[in-house]
Amino acid sequence: MTFTLVRPNSLHCPIITKFPNGLTIITEQIPVSAVNVNIWFNVGSSIESDCINGMAHFLEHMIFKGTANLASGEFEYLLEARGAVTNAATSQEYTHFYFTCAPQDFADILPLQLDLVLNPLLPKAEFERERMVVLEEIRRSIDNPRRRVFERMMVKAFPNLPYHRPVLGTKEVIENVTCEQMQTFHKSWYQPSNMTVVAVGNLPPQELTDTIINSLNPNIINFPSPKPVYTPESPFREIVIDEYKENALQQSRLIMMWRVTGLNDLEQTFPLDVLAVILGQGKLSRLFQDLRENRRLVTKISATNMTNQIQGLFYIAAQLPKENISAVKDAILFHIANIQSKGITSQELNRVCKIVANQYIFQSEKPSDRTNLYGYYYSQIGNINPALEYVEKIRKLTVEDIQKTAQKILNLNAHGIIIVNN
């Protein structure tokens, strides 16, 4: 195994331990009266085939249904008795399971959590009961008009990538998947090569690492399943408009979107993050000041740089009266064109740097903040340095960098538009 002391900064000093079979452990000590453990698996809905869409999320539910050593629900009961909390989440590209406890309880709870994720029984009776829970979750999602708008955007943005499929899956698929398929899925993907265990709290890093090692068999040989290989979508070559009616909405929606690079080109995401803040994040952003505060054309407006592994999406979304759609669309293009031709001011860039730096500090205070930060980056790109260097990277950007990125990426004559009329 190899030990890596990541180049520390003023806030972070994690230690990475990596084993030949791919298992990775990341630990760090911070002076708070808690320990958070976050177990990341590099598996989500993006690796599913269409016939098992939703399996990763369904399996997340079933993980808590017991092992040979733990009855269904016993893990949660034991944690609650100690004042600890636990939860899990599934995304398109990862699934993670986490708990927070007092430092003195860490060594007792950790083996139980690892037993759940690595050795679930997946009993058929529980499988059928949980199937109904997931189907109800899908029904609620379908009934949510805002969720429907988002999923429509993903379908239009990524028609040939797995991002267009819902993480929850569909009613038709979940009704027909089998317990045997889930067992195969777990055996294929819940392997050390796909696993990152992160522990942060008020215990020495070596003690955290040793406890994790003693609770696992870090030398087990596994045969990871090959991941599907996808080619990113081509940039929009023209203005593509999707307009439809959604009676459940109180106001109309306007979304303008551009396909951008994914985690394979992190350097490109930094100026896009800055552009999103300048255009539509916060009350000082250009679009909010113009369209919400001054002209009152929108109820809400925001800009987002969504970063995925294969490909990302830069989009601007507005909630507004139907009669304002044309004016708002033109105004968004005007502001982008203004940045492309005149750039941004140094004051704007400095403001964004302060926002990013402060958010970075605020989001590093709790053990759970850090396990999420380290686990996400390591599970997705095998490296946490980009997370630790994020503020520094943003601070090094120039007004010319932002202008060039706007010119290169935000094509005024080629992008996607979704108009949802109420």
N, C-alpha and C positions, 0 to 999 in steps of 0.2 A: 504494500500500500504506500501511497505517497501523501506527504503532508505539505500544505501550502499555506503560508502566512500571507494573506492578501495585503498588498500595499495599503497600510492604514491611512485614514484621513483623520480629521479632528473629531469625527463622530463614530467611525466604524473601525473595528479591528477583528474581523472574523477569521477563523481558521478552517481550512478545507481539508478533509481527509478523503482520498479517493482510492477505491479498491480495484484490482484487476478486472473484476466482473462488471464494473460500471457503477456499483453502488457508491454514492457520494454522501458524506456527512459534513455539515457546516455548523460550527458552534461559535458562540460568542458570549462573554460575560458582560452584563450591564447591571448597575446598582439599583435594582428594583426588587421588591419582595414577591417575585413571581418567575415562573419559567413557562415559555410557550414552545411547544413542539409542533412542527408543521411538516407533514409527510407528503411529498409531491410525487406524482406519477406523470410521466410525460405521455399522457394519453387523454384524449377527449373525443368529442364528436367528429373531429376532422379525420380520424383514422378509421371511422366506421364505414362499412359499405351501406348502400341504400337499404338493403333488406334488414339491417339491424340498427338503423338510425335511432338514436336515443339510448342505446345499450350502455354507454359510459355513465350517463346520468342515472339510469335504472340501477346499475350495479352500485353506484355510490349509496343509494338507498339501502340496498341489500347487504352491504358490508356490515351494517349495524345489527344484523339479525342473528348474530351469534357464531361461535366456533365450538370446537369440541370441548373447550375449557370455559366458555362463557355462554350463558343462556341469552336469548334474544332480549335486549333491553337492559341486561345486567351491567354492561359497561357504563351506560349513562347513569344508572342508579348508584354505582360505586363512585363515580366522579361527583355526583351531586352530594353524596354523603360527606365528601371531603371539601366541598365548596369550589370544586373545579368546574370548568365549562368546556364543551366540545362542540364541533360542528364540522361541516364538509361542504365542498363546492365543486361543480363540474363546469368546465368551459369548453370551447372548441378545441383547445390544444393542451389542456392539463386537467387533472383532478387532484384535489388536495384535501387532507384530513388533519385537523388540528385540535389541540386542547391547551388550556392554560390552567396551571395549578400552582400551589405553593412549592417553593424549592424542595422542601423536605418530602413532598409527595411524588416528585418527578420519577424516582427510581421504581416506585411501585406501579405507577400508572402507565409508564412507557411500554412495558412488555404487553400490557393488555391491548393498547392501541395497535401495536405492531401485529399482535395475534389476529386482531380483527381484519386488518387490511390484507394480510398475507395468507390467512387460513380460514376464510369464511366458509361456513357450511352451505350456504345458499339453499336452505330447505324449501322444498316445493310448495308446502302449504303457505309459508311466509312469502314466497315468490308470487303466488296468486293474490294474496292480500295486498302486497305492495304494488302489484300491477294496477290495481284499482286506484291506489293513491296517486300513482304517476299519471294515469289517465285523467284523473280529476285535475291534476296540475296542468295538463295539456288543455283541458277544457277551459280552465280559468285564463290560460294564456290566450286562447283563441277568442275569448270574450273581452279581452283587453284591447281597445282600439289603438292605443299607443304602441302596444307590442306588435300589433298587426302591421302598423306603418313601418316600424323598424325592420320587421322581417321582410316586408316588401322591398325595402331599400337594399337589404342584403342579397335578395334574389336578383335584383337588377344590377347590383354592383359586381356580384361574383357568380354568374350563371354556370360557370364550369369548375368552380372551386367548392370544396365542402362547406365553406362558410355560408352558403345559401340555405343549408339545411338547419332546422331548429335543433338546438342542443337537447331539448326535451324529447325529440323525436315526433312522430305523428301518431295519431290514434290508430291508423291502420296497421302500422308496424308494431307498436307496443302491444296491441291486442293479439299479435301472432308470434312474437318472439318466444323462445322456449328457455326453460331453466338450463337445459343442456348447452344451448348457445351461450348463455351467460357464463357457465363454468368454463367453456372453451375460451371465451373472451378474457376472463380473469387470468387463466393460466398463461395466455399469450402475452398479456400486457403488464400484469402486476409482477414484474421481474426486477431484480436488482439493477439491471442495466438501464431501466426506466425510472429509477427511484432516487430521490434526493431527500434526505432527512435533515431538517434544520432545527436546532434548539438554541434558544437565546434566553438568558435570564441570570439570576444571581447565584450561579455556581461556576466554578472554574471550567474553562473550555475542555481541558483534558478529562475532567470528571464527567462532563456531559457526553463527550465522545466515547469514553470507555463504557459508560452505561448503555449507550446505543449499541455499541459493538457486542457487549455481553448479552444484549436482548435479541440479537440477530445471529444468523450464520453468514458473516460477510464474505465467506470464501465459496459459497455455493455457486456452482457453474450453471449458467442459464443460457438459453438459446433464444435471444430476442426475435420477435417477429419483424419482418421487414415492413417499414412504413410505406404507405402509398406515396408515389412521387407525382407532384403536380407542377404544372407550368403556370406562372402568373398570368392573369388576364392581360390582354393588350390595353394600353390607354384608350380612352374614348377617342374615336376618330372624327366625331361630329357631335352636335348637341342631340342627345337622346332624351325624349320626354315621355314620361309615363304619367298619365293623368287619369284619375278615377274618383269615385264618390264613396264616402264613408259616413253613413248617416249618424253613427254613434258619436262623432266628434262634435264638440261645441263650436270649434273654429277650424278653419282650413289649415293645412300644413304645406310648407314649401321646403324641399330639400334639394340642395345643389351639391354634387359630389364629384370627386376626382380620385382615380385609382393611383396609389402611391406605393413606394417600396415597403417591404416588410422588415422583419428583424435581421434579415441577411444583409441589410445596408443601414445599420444604425446611424451612421454619420448623416444620412439624408433625413432621418427622422427629427434630429435636433432643431434645424431651422423650421421644419413644419410645425413642431410643437410651439415655437415662438410665434409663428404666423397665426396659429389657432388662438393664442392668448390675445394678440394684438387685434385680430378681427372680431372675435366673439366670445371671450371669456372674461366675465366680470363687468362691472358697471362703467369702467373706464375704457372698455374696448370700443373700437371705431363703430362697429355695427350697432351695438347697444346704444351708444350716445346718439347716433344719427337717427336710427329707425325706431327706437323705443322712447328715448328721452326727448328728443327734439321734434321729430315729425309724427310720433305716435302712430306709426304704421303697423307695428307688430305688438303682440302681447309678450312674446318671448322670442329670443334669438340667441343662438350659440354656434360656436365653431369647435370642431373636434378633429383631432388627428388620431385615428384608430390604428393601432399597430398590431398586426398579426404576424405569424411566422412566415407564411408564404407571400402575403401581400397585404398592404394596409389600405385605408380609405380616409381621405380628408373630406369632411362634409360640413356644410353650413345648414342648420335647420331653423325654421321660423314657424311660430304659431301666429296666425293673423286672420283678419277678416278677408273673405274671398275677393272682395273688390280691390284689395291692396296687393294682390299677388304680383301683378305685372310691374308695379312701381318698385316693390321690394326686390324682385329679381334683378331689375335694372340697377338698383342701388348697390346690391352686392357686387355685381360685375364692375360698377364704377369704382368701388373701394379697392377691389383687387387690381384693376387697371392702374389706379393711382399709386399703389405700392410698386407695381411693375415699372412704372415710368419715373416716379419720383423717390421711391424707396420709403423707408421709415425714418423717424427721427432718433437720434441718440438717446433722447429722453425716454422714448417708448421702449427702446431696447433695454435701458437701465432699469426701467420699471418692471419689465418682464423678468430680468435677472433677479431682482429682489423678490418677486413673487415666487419664482422657482426655488431660490435658496431658502426662503422661509418655509415653503411647503415641505421641502426636503427635511428640514430640521423638525418641523411639527410631526411629520410622518415617520420619524425615527425615534420617537420618545418611548414607545411601548415595545416589549418583546415581540408582540404579534406583528407590529409594523415591520420589524426587521426580518422576521422569518418569512413574511410575505414578499419583501423586497428580494432577499437572497434566493428564496425558493423559486420565485417566478423567473428571475434572470438565469439561474443555473439550469433549471429544468428546460428552459426554452433555447438557450444558446450555449450552455456549458461554461459560462463565464459570468462572474458577478462584478468584474471591474467596471463595465459600462454603467452599472447602477451607482457605484461609488464615485464615479467620475462625472456623473450627469451634470451637476452644478458647474463644475469646471468647464465642461464642454459647452454649456450654454453661455457662460461668461466669455468664452473665447470667440463667440460668433460676432460678426461685424454687421453693420447695416447693409453692406454690399452682399454678404452671404444671404440675408433674408430676401433682398431684392432679386437676386439671381434665382433663388429657389422658387419664388412666386412666378417669375418669368418662365422657368422651366416646367413647373408642375401644374400650375393653375391656369390651364389653357382657357381663354375666354370663348373660344369657338369650338371647343370639344370637351364636353363634360356631360354628366347625367343630371336630369332634373326629375324630381317626383313632385307632383301636385296632387294633393288630396283635398277635394272639395267636401264641405260638410252639407 
